[in-house]
Amino acid sequence: MYRPQIEVGTGKPQFAGIHTFMHLPHVQTLEHVDYAVIGVPFDTGVSYAVGARFGPSAIRMMSQRVMPISRSHKINTSEYLSGIDYGDLKVYPGYIEQSYRIIEEQLTPIFKAGIVPILLGGDHSISLPHLRAAAKKHGPVCLVHFDSHSDTGRGQDPQRMWSHGAVFSYAVDEGLIDAEHSIQMGMRGSTYRANSLDEARAMGFEVLTTDDVKALSALELCAKVKQKVGDRPVFLTFDIDFLDPAFAPGTGTPEVGGFTTYEAQRMLRGLAGINFIGFDLVEVLPDRDSSGITALHAANIAFEFVALLAARRRIEGIPAAGSPVLASQSSQHNSKQ
């Protein structure tokens, strides 16, 4: 039985070979897979700076130093998860609605197979087709949203209604999000409308500004999130501009006064045990960061999500797809029928 595994630690240098995410095998299979890292090189939904279409390749490049063992969780993710780099989805640059349709179509069978997609964007508007595909499998999902913007605006121009700044208002309209059990964190920066966060709260979201988050310890914040979502299916989305521009200069709409990478790691690690069904990491613009640190941080944040999936599996006692334990259990089940 073929079980996808990380291709490193066997004498191959970390810098050699095709740059897949974390040295995962690049295969497009839906069998014996727990999670799939998928690039979505699409940035037609931006309102300011383009370039996030190059985010997936930059994140993959900087993920070569990311290894499968989480010291924080004391877990080898490969023992509990079988993962692949699925490659990039097909998109139509310049054509938002057509791209949304084909992104949703490509993600639907992945969700149907019980695989957790880990999307590398791309601008934040890709979350809408991602949520559409997720809702077909899980119904309305809880949103756990790290960002400096709530992305709940409303487009005044019908030609610009689908943008990264309005993605979650339309997701609520379509019934994709259980807003009453969702939370947005890190909102900050100047704005055109003083009541913009009140509008997000009116949709049902709990909204925490950066000041609100800073007033809590990481443990208190994570406890609040867990209480909010319970054991419902949860979609986690992380806009890289949640981080301060000192740590993530390569993004299209940076806001000063943000979080350090260590703070972000602590917040994510404290979410272990949540029933995550999907994840995307968005708004990495490598052209604005010649050092590559933004993509490096993005790669590590994506790994933190992989570790959360593994930690949940450990709690539930579920082995990785395609593992000898699962194969043995399946064989015994079939022999009894």
N, C-alpha and C positions, 0 to 999 in steps of 0.2 A: 504494500500500500504506500503510495507516494504522500509524504507529508512535507509541505514547504517549511524550510528552516533557514535561519540567517546564515549566509555564506561567508563566515569570517571565523578566524581562530584555527584555521587548518593550514597555515603557512602562507596564505594569501595576504599581501600587505594591505593595510586599510585604504591606501590611496590608489590601489590598482583596480582595474576592471571597470565595467559600466557602473555609473553612479546611481544605483537604486537607493531607495530610502533605507538606511541602516543595514545595507547589504542584504536586504530581503531578495528572494528570487523574483525576477520579473516574469510572471506568468499570469494569464487571464483565465483562471479556473474558478469554479464555484464549489469544488469538492474538497473536503477536508481543510477548510479555511475558516478561521475565526474572525480575522480582520483583514481589510485590504486598504493599503495606502494608495490614494488615487489623486492625481493632479488634475486641476481644473484651470487651464491657462486662459482665463477670460476676465477682461477688465473693461468691458463696454459700459458697465453700470456705474462707473465712477463719476464724481461731480467735480473733481479737481485735477489730480495728477494720474496719468496712465502709467502702466509699467508692471502692474501686478500679474500680467500674463506670464511674466518670466519668473514669478515666485516659485512655482513647483520645482523647476530645474535647479534654482539656487538653493532651495531647502534640501533637496536631495544631495547636492554637492556637499553642503556643510554637515550633513547627517553621517558622513563617513566615520566620524569619531564617536558616534553615539553607539553604545554597547547594550546588550540585552538585559543586564542585571541592574536592578534598582537598589542602591544601598539604603535609600530611605524606607522602602517597603520590605527590604530584605527578601527579594524575590527575583528569580530568574524568569523573565517573561516568557521565554521559549518553553518552559516546562508546562505552562498553563495555556499558551496560545500558539496557534499556527497562523502565521501572517505572510502576506505577499505584497509586492509592489505591483499593482494592477496596471501601471502606466497612466497615461493621460486620457481623459474623456474627450470625445469629439465635441467641438464647439464651433460656432459661426461668428467670428469677430465682427462687430458692428451690427449684429442682428440679435437683439436681446430675447425677444419672445421665442424665436426659432431655437436659440441656444438653450433657453429654459426647457423647452419641450424635449430636446434630445438629451440633455443632462438627466432629466427625470426618467426618460425611457431607459437610459443606460444604468441608472442606479436602482431601478425597480427590481430587476432580478437579483441584485446583490442583497437587498433587504429581504426579498422573498426567501433567499437561501439561508437566512439567519446570520449573515455576515455583517459585521459592524464596519461601515465605511469611515475611513479617516481621510477627509478631503483636504488637500493643500491648494489654496487659492493663489491667484484669483482675488477679485474684489468681493465685498461682503454680499453682493446681490446673489451670488451662487447659493446662498443658504436657502433661498426660496424654492428652487427646484429640488434641492436636497431634502427640505422639509416635506415637499409634496410627495416624494418617493417614500419617505419615512412614514408619513401618515397612512399610506396605503397598507402598510404592514401593521402599524401600531396604533392608528387613530391619532387624535390630538396628543402631542407630546409636551412635556415640561421643557422650558428653555432655561438653561443656565448660561448667562451671557457676560463675558468679560470684554469690556470695550470702553473707550472714552466717549462714545456717542451712543445714544439709545437706538438709533436707526429706526425710529418710528414716525418719521415725517410723512407728509403727504405731498405727492407731486402735483403742482398746479398746472403744469403743461402736460397734456395727455401723451405727448411724444416722449416725455421724460419721467413718467410715473414709475417706471421700473428702474429704480436706482439703489445703490448701496445704502443710501440714507433713509430709505422707506421700506426696506425689506420686511421688517417684523410687523409693521402695521398691516401690510397686505397678507402676511401669514396668519395674523389674527382674523382678518376679514374672511379668509378662506377656511377657517376652522382647523388650521394645522397645529396651532399652539394652544395649550391649556394655560392661558395667561394667569389665572388665579393661583396656579402652582408654579409660577415661573419667577425668575429673579434676574435683574440686570445690575451689573456692578462696574464702578469706575468712571461714571460720567463726570466730565469736567470740561473746562474751556469756555470761551466766549460764544455767544449765540445771537441769532437774529430775533428769536422769540423768547421772552422771559418765561413763558408757561410751557415750554416744549416738554419738560419732564413730567409736568402735570398731565399732559395729554397721554403720555405713556402709562402713567399710573391709572388714568381713567380707563384704559384698555384692560386693566387688571394686573399689570406687572408690578412687582415690588422693585423699586428703583433705588439703588444706593449710589450716591455721588462718591467721588474720590474721598472727600472729607468724611463721609459716613463710613466708608471702608476703613480709612486710617484710624478711626475712633475705636475700631474693634480689633481684637487679636485675631490671628489666623484661625485659631480654634473656635472662637466665637462666631466668626464669619461662616466657617464650614458647618458649624452646628445649625446656624440659621438656614443655610442652603438645604441641608439634609431634612430639616423640619418642614421646609417649604415643599420639597418634591416627594418626600416619603419614598415608597418603593415603586412609584410610577415610572414609565419609560421616559428617559431624559436625553435631550439633545444638547450637547455642549458646544458652544461656539466661542472662539477666541480671536478677537481682532488684535493684531500685533501692536496697534497704537494704544492698547491698555498699558503697555510699558512706556516709561518716560523716553523721549527722543534721545536721551543720552545713551540708552541701551538699545533702542530700535529707531535709528535715524532713517532707515529705509522703508518709509511708509508714505502714503499719499496725503493723509490729513493728520499730521502729528499735533499733539496737544501737550504742552509742558506741564510739569507737576504730577507726573505719573508714577508708576511703580517700578521697583527694581526687579531684576530677574529672580533674585532669591525670594522676594515677597511673593511673586507670582508662583514660583515653585511650591512654596509652603501652602498657598491657598489651594492649589490643585491637588497636592498630596493629601490634604485633609479631607478630600471628597471621596476617599476610598469607601466602597460599599454601595455606592449609588448605582442604580440600574441604567447605565449608559447604553444607548442604542445607536448613537451617531455623533460625529465630531467633525468640525471643520476649523481650519486655521487660515486666516485671510489677511489681505492687504499688505503683503510683503512686496516691496518695490526694490529689487536689488540694484537697479541703476542709480538709486539715491544713496547707496551705501557701498562704496568701493572696498571697505574692509571686510564685508560679509558678516558682520556680527549680528545684524538683524536676522538673516537667514539661519545663522548658528543658533540663536535663541529660539527661533521658530521650530527648528528641528528638535531641540530639547524639550520644548513645550509639547510637541506631538508625541515624543517618547513618554512624557509624564502621563499622557492619556493612555498609551499602550499599557503602562504600569498599572493604571487604575482598572483597566479591563482584567489584567492578570490578577490583581488583588481581589476583585469581585469573584473570579473563578476559584481562587483559593478558599475564600469564605464559603462558597457553595460546594466545594469539593468536586468541581468539574474539570477533567483533564482536557488537554488540547485536542482539537479536531484531528483525526487521523492518528492519534497516539495508540500504542499497543494496548493500553488499558481500554480505550474505547472500542478498538477492533475486537478485543476479547469479549467485551460485554455484548457487542452487536452479534458476534458469532453465537454466544450462549442464548441470546434472545431468539435468534432465527432457528436454532436447533429445537427450541421448545414449541415452535409453532407447527 
